[in-house]
Amino acid sequence: MTEIFGVPTQALMGQLLIGLINGSFYAMLSLGLAVIFGLLNIINFTHGAQYMMGAFGAWFLLEKFGVPYWWALLIAPVAMAAFGIAIERTMLSRLYKLDHPTVVQAFGINVPRMITLTYGFGVGLAALAGVLAAPIYQVSPQMGTNLIIVVFAVVVIGGMGSIMGAILTGFGLGIVEGLTKVFYPEASNTVIFVIMVIVLMIRPAGLFGKER
């Protein structure tokens, strides 16, 4: 059997796949949190509950169709790309980039409506992540609580409010976590938080965040 650094290739590839799948959920949830924070300057602590409700809503339906576990890798990037395009191609882009609702409102843009719309998109991403997770993970009332702690760490590492930071950091940390389970399993549950501490020591605003 072929090995890489003393680890069977099949086991390594399996953990990489799991890392990508987990990373897709980290990225989707982080993106929703990042956009909500970027526009409203608040942290959506209900994000985990919205993810859990999406999973419960899809669980019974998806279970009947036997959806393969890797489908998250197909749908998640499409959903995030569509979300990014929706921001860039609409008036939400001005609100997000200017970061000053009063100035944007002076151009005749209904800021409250835009904020509500963006919050809805962020919540929708959390619910969609739950839908994608339903056939993969065990669906339970605690599933959102267990995951959201990691997602908050991902958002901090990527930079609060950074769209690109949320996506790249989510996928990247999913892979790092997967590889850690292969080479140093004891640290797999803490590696993301260790990275967070290191990043904050070097760059308090996060990898892609803006200094305020």
C-alpha positions as CSV (number, residue, x, y, z in Angstrom):
1,M,0.0,0.0,0.0
2,T,1.4,3.4,-1.0
3,E,2.2,5.7,1.9
4,I,2.9,9.4,2.3
5,F,5.0,10.4,5.4
6,G,4.2,7.0,6.8
7,V,0.4,7.4,6.3
8,P,-1.6,5.2,3.9
9,T,-2.5,7.3,0.8
10,Q,-6.1,6.1,1.0
11,A,-6.5,7.3,4.6
12,L,-4.8,10.7,3.8
13,M,-7.1,11.3,0.8
14,G,-10.1,10.4,2.9
15,Q,-9.2,12.9,5.5
16,L,-8.6,15.5,2.9
17,L,-12.1,14.9,1.5
18,I,-13.6,15.2,5.0
19,G,-11.5,18.4,5.5
20,L,-12.9,19.9,2.3
21,I,-16.5,18.9,3.3
22,N,-16.1,20.4,6.8
23,G,-14.4,23.4,5.2
24,S,-17.4,24.0,3.0
25,F,-19.6,24.3,6.0
26,Y,-17.2,26.5,7.8
27,A,-17.0,28.8,4.8
28,M,-20.7,29.0,4.3
29,L,-21.5,29.7,7.9
30,S,-18.5,32.1,8.2
31,L,-19.6,34.0,5.1
32,G,-23.1,34.6,6.6
33,L,-21.6,35.8,9.8
34,A,-19.1,38.0,8.1
35,V,-21.6,39.8,5.9
36,I,-24.1,40.3,8.8
37,F,-21.2,41.7,10.9
38,G,-19.9,43.8,8.1
39,L,-23.2,45.6,7.5
40,L,-24.9,45.6,10.9
41,N,-21.7,45.5,13.1
42,I,-23.4,42.8,15.3
43,I,-22.6,39.2,15.8
44,N,-25.4,36.8,15.0
45,F,-25.4,34.4,17.9
46,T,-28.4,32.6,16.5
47,H,-26.5,31.4,13.5
48,G,-26.0,28.0,15.0
49,A,-29.7,27.6,15.7
50,Q,-30.5,28.6,12.1
51,Y,-28.1,26.0,10.8
52,M,-29.7,23.4,13.0
53,M,-33.2,24.3,11.8
54,G,-32.1,24.0,8.2
55,A,-30.8,20.5,8.9
56,F,-34.0,19.4,10.7
57,G,-36.1,20.8,7.9
58,A,-34.3,18.8,5.2
59,W,-33.5,15.7,7.2
60,F,-36.7,13.7,6.5
61,L,-36.8,14.6,2.8
62,L,-33.1,14.1,1.9
63,E,-32.9,10.8,3.8
64,K,-35.3,9.2,1.3
65,F,-33.2,10.2,-1.7
66,G,-29.9,8.9,-0.3
67,V,-27.9,12.0,-1.3
68,P,-24.2,11.3,-1.4
69,Y,-22.0,12.9,1.3
70,W,-19.8,14.8,-1.2
71,W,-22.7,16.9,-2.6
72,A,-21.8,19.7,-0.2
73,L,-18.6,20.2,-2.2
74,L,-20.8,20.8,-5.3
75,I,-23.5,23.0,-3.9
76,A,-21.6,25.1,-1.3
77,P,-19.2,26.8,-3.8
78,V,-22.1,27.6,-6.1
79,A,-24.2,29.1,-3.2
80,M,-21.3,31.2,-2.0
81,A,-20.5,32.4,-5.5
82,A,-24.1,33.4,-6.1
83,F,-24.1,35.2,-2.7
84,G,-21.0,37.1,-3.6
85,I,-22.3,38.1,-7.0
86,A,-25.6,39.2,-5.5
87,I,-23.6,41.6,-3.2
88,E,-21.3,42.9,-6.0
89,R,-24.0,43.4,-8.6
90,T,-26.6,45.1,-6.4
91,M,-26.9,48.2,-4.2
92,L,-25.7,46.0,-1.4
93,S,-22.2,46.5,-2.7
94,R,-22.3,50.3,-2.0
95,L,-23.6,49.7,1.5
96,Y,-21.0,47.1,2.2
97,K,-18.0,49.0,0.7
98,L,-18.8,52.4,2.0
99,D,-19.6,51.1,5.5
100,H,-21.6,54.3,6.1
101,P,-25.4,53.9,5.9
102,T,-26.0,57.6,6.1
103,V,-24.0,58.4,3.0
104,V,-25.6,55.5,1.1
105,Q,-29.1,56.6,2.1
106,A,-28.4,60.1,0.7
107,F,-28.3,58.4,-2.8
108,G,-31.9,57.4,-2.3
109,I,-31.2,53.8,-1.3
110,N,-33.5,52.2,1.2
111,V,-30.9,51.2,3.7
112,P,-33.2,49.4,6.2
113,R,-34.5,47.2,3.4
114,M,-31.0,46.5,2.2
115,I,-29.9,45.5,5.7
116,T,-32.9,43.2,6.1
117,L,-32.2,41.6,2.7
118,T,-28.6,41.0,3.6
119,Y,-29.5,39.6,7.0
120,G,-31.9,37.3,5.2
121,F,-29.1,36.1,2.8
122,G,-26.8,35.5,5.8
123,V,-29.5,33.4,7.6
124,G,-30.3,31.7,4.3
125,L,-26.7,30.5,4.0
126,A,-26.8,29.1,7.5
127,A,-30.0,27.2,6.8
128,L,-28.6,26.0,3.5
129,A,-25.5,24.7,5.3
130,G,-27.8,22.8,7.6
131,V,-29.7,21.3,4.6
132,L,-26.4,20.1,3.1
133,A,-25.3,18.7,6.5
134,A,-28.4,16.7,7.1
135,P,-27.4,13.6,5.1
136,I,-23.8,13.8,6.4
137,Y,-23.8,14.5,10.1
138,Q,-26.0,13.3,12.9
139,V,-28.9,15.8,13.1
140,S,-29.6,16.9,16.7
141,P,-30.6,20.1,18.6
142,Q,-27.0,20.5,19.7
143,M,-25.4,20.3,16.2
144,G,-25.4,24.1,15.7
145,T,-24.0,24.8,19.2
146,N,-21.1,22.4,18.6
147,L,-20.2,23.9,15.2
148,I,-20.7,27.6,15.7
149,I,-17.9,27.8,18.2
150,V,-15.5,26.7,15.5
151,V,-17.1,29.0,13.0
152,F,-16.7,32.0,15.2
153,A,-12.9,31.2,15.4
154,V,-12.8,30.9,11.6
155,V,-14.4,34.3,11.2
156,V,-11.9,35.9,13.6
157,I,-9.0,34.3,11.8
158,G,-10.2,35.4,8.4
159,G,-11.1,38.9,9.6
160,M,-14.5,40.1,10.9
161,G,-16.6,41.3,8.0
162,S,-14.3,40.0,5.3
163,I,-16.1,38.0,2.6
164,M,-12.9,36.6,1.0
165,G,-11.5,35.9,4.4
166,A,-14.5,33.8,5.4
167,I,-14.4,31.7,2.3
168,L,-10.7,31.1,2.1
169,T,-10.2,30.6,5.8
170,G,-13.2,28.3,6.1
171,F,-11.9,25.9,3.4
172,G,-8.3,26.2,4.5
173,L,-8.9,25.5,8.1
174,G,-11.1,22.5,7.2
175,I,-8.2,21.0,5.3
176,V,-5.8,21.8,8.2
177,E,-8.1,20.2,10.7
178,G,-8.4,17.1,8.4
179,L,-4.7,16.7,8.1
180,T,-4.2,17.2,11.8
181,K,-6.5,14.2,12.4
182,V,-4.0,12.1,10.3
183,F,-0.7,13.3,11.7
184,Y,-1.5,14.4,15.2
185,P,-5.1,13.4,16.2
186,E,-4.8,14.6,19.7
187,A,-4.6,18.2,18.5
188,S,-7.4,18.0,15.9
189,N,-10.0,19.6,18.3
190,T,-7.8,22.5,19.2
191,V,-5.7,23.3,16.1
192,I,-8.1,25.9,14.8
193,F,-8.1,27.8,18.2
194,V,-4.3,27.6,18.3
195,I,-4.1,29.1,14.9
196,M,-6.6,31.8,16.0
197,V,-4.3,32.8,18.9
198,I,-1.2,32.9,16.7
199,V,-3.0,35.0,14.0
200,L,-4.4,37.5,16.6
201,M,-0.9,37.9,18.1
202,I,0.5,38.8,14.6
203,R,-2.5,40.5,13.0
204,P,-5.3,41.4,15.5
205,A,-7.7,42.3,12.6
206,G,-7.4,38.8,11.1
207,L,-5.8,37.6,7.9
208,F,-8.1,39.6,5.6
209,G,-9.6,42.1,8.0
210,K,-9.2,45.8,8.0
211,E,-7.6,47.7,10.9
212,R,-10.1,50.0,12.5
